[in-house]
Amino acid sequence: MVTVQKLTMRFGNRVLFENINLKLDRHKRYGLIGANGAGKTTFLKILSGQIAEYEGDIRIGTGLKVGVLGQNQYAYEDFTIMDAVLYGNKRLYDAIKEKEILYATGDFEDDAVNNRLADLEVICVEEDPTYEYDVNIAKILENVGIPAEDHNQLMSTLDSADKFKVLLAQVLYPRPDVLFLDEPTNNQDIETISWLENELQRHEGTMVVISHDRHFLNAVVTNILDVDYQNIREFTGNFDDWYIAANVIAKQNELNNAKQEKEKDQLEAFVRRFSANASKAKQATSRQKQLDKLVIEDIKPSSRRDPSIVFKPKRTMGDEALNLININHSYGNNEVLKNINLKFVPDEKVALIGPNGAGKTTLMKIIMEEIKPTSGEIHWGATIENSYFPQDTADIIQGDGTLYDWLKSFNPKGDIAEIRNCLGRMLFNGEQQEKSVISISGGEKHRMMLSKMMLEGGNFLLLDEPSNHLDLEAIVALGEALYNFKGNVICVSHDRELLDAFANRIIELRADGTYVDFKGSYEEFAEAKHNGHI
């Protein structure tokens, strides 16, 4: 359905990928993976026609409907929510809107008006044979958590997370033959992600999706497109299948090279030893020919780099960690949190989950005493030293100084080597540590905040959506670091693999302000909920 021939993409002297040849087939769902900056989004934009300057050829089958997930949540502010979704089928949208205008203002004595109405009716029948577009759109919107009574409200009334849900509905509603999705799970709650997984599993055409959510990739994709080594390699299977295969291939290449290197060393030693010996000259010449034929393929350095995240508390925790007593909080008439009573004991690793708008970030800010609850009390243990990763990290990390200067400002008398080591663990090498804070990306700011937390050495870590903007390697490293941490953790995240990696207690905030407190892993919580035990 989609053919890629001899594709090469450069930015100046930098080659993202070159001479790529791929055939993306019907009934296959491709997960597009690679390190941040490897070229995933660029490749997807080339496939979807959003980037036209490249070498090579991209062909999509004639007559196929193409759907591209929009990234600008604010593009439809003056549309009703229903119309924003309908716009996903622009031919139908235009026909319906023109019909409405003609029925409202047209002169029905005019044959031209009647003929045009007839033409528009044909378009509507072709695009919506059952005349159920409004029913189908309403169903999708309700499935992503936007209630029916809001469907005729303007898009401008929604928060950014709900706007993105509408964009999801917009791209899925027309049931495109070819579907291109860039980070469809970003900022979505677990319920919406689960619904999306079920929808995409039923997609019968071709799909290419970028995601850093391993659980999502494992649930949805049938093939992996791996952007690495200035190449795009295809693997059959989901993310876990790729991970095993890629590591086996890398190990095989390493062993093959080691074997060839050993053979080369032996041949060179023979040639050096006997080339001056007349009786051995013939053998030496033969060995030299073997040596000339021996090709040792260098293992290209991968664009992937694994950060080394290590949280080491500088102070031993006592018997008391944190108590929340009768916490209530409202925004105007909207009661977000109701009678929250939670006691956290030493060494608990807590996943704080719930739908968007349920108050997770509000509760984190109350715990950190950034906002005062409407009522209730927060009691920290006397030995607690907390460290906080806020959701709005990208807005907080500002300034004209270097990365090193920014981090040093939190510990001006700290050891220089320790400060540079914390940056290095998050893949900021010596030269990159001198970059200006103002120039770095959202993902780099997230890595900076993790560097800060490592430097602080707190014994109680609080993280609000830390996996946003991180690549898969960094998310895996974060999960391992939280699991190995000798202290307390409260982490808000929608990444189920991350939660599975460390959590031994699950607190779910519900939309009505109530909550569930479950002792056990996320997997155990999900099973109990599925079986109706929660």
Sequence and secondary structure as in RCSB ss.txt:
>XXXX:A:sequence
MVTVQKLTMRFGNRVLFENINLKLDRHKRYGLIGANGAGKTTFLKILSGQIAEYEGDIRIGTGLKVGVLGQNQYA
YEDFTIMDAVLYGNKRLYDAIKEKEILYATGDFEDDAVNNRLADLEVICVEEDPTYEYDVNIAKILENVGIPAED
HNQLMSTLDSADKFKVLLAQVLYPRPDVLFLDEPTNNQDIETISWLENELQRHEGTMVVISHDRHFLNAVVTNIL
DVDYQNIREFTGNFDDWYIAANVIAKQNELNNAKQEKEKDQLEAFVRRFSANASKAKQATSRQKQLDKLVIEDIK
PSSRRDPSIVFKPKRTMGDEALNLININHSYGNNEVLKNINLKFVPDEKVALIGPNGAGKTTLMKIIMEEIKPTS
GEIHWGATIENSYFPQDTADIIQGDGTLYDWLKSFNPKGDIAEIRNCLGRMLFNGEQQEKSVISISGGEKHRMML
SKMMLEGGNFLLLDEPSNHLDLEAIVALGEALYNFKGNVICVSHDRELLDAFANRIIELRADGTYVDFKGSYEEF
AEAKHNGHI
>XXXX:A:secstr
 EEEEEEEEEETTEEEEEEEEEEE TT EEEEE  TTSSHHHHHHHHTTS    EEEEEE TT  EEE    TTT
TTTSBHHHHHHTTSHHHHHHHHHHHHHHHH  TT HHHHHHHHHHHHHHHHH TTS HHHHHHHHHHHTT  GGG
TTSBGGGS HHHHHHHHHHHHHTT  SEEEEESTTTT  HHHHHHHHHHHHT  SEEEEE S HHHHHHH SEEE
EEETTEEEEEES HHHHHHHHHHHHHHHHHHHHHHHHHHHHHHHHHHHHTT GGGHHHHHHHHHHHHH       
  S          SS   S  EEEEEEEEEETTEEEEEEEEEEE TT EEEEE  TTSSHHHHHHHHTTSS  SE
EEEEE TT  EEEE TTHHHHS  SSBHHHHHHTTSTTS HHHHHHHHHHTT  TTGGGSBGGG  HHHHHHHHH
HHHHHHT SEEEEESTTTT  HHHHHHHHHHHHH SSEEEEE S HHHHHHH SEEEEE TTS EEEEES HHHH
HHHHHTT  
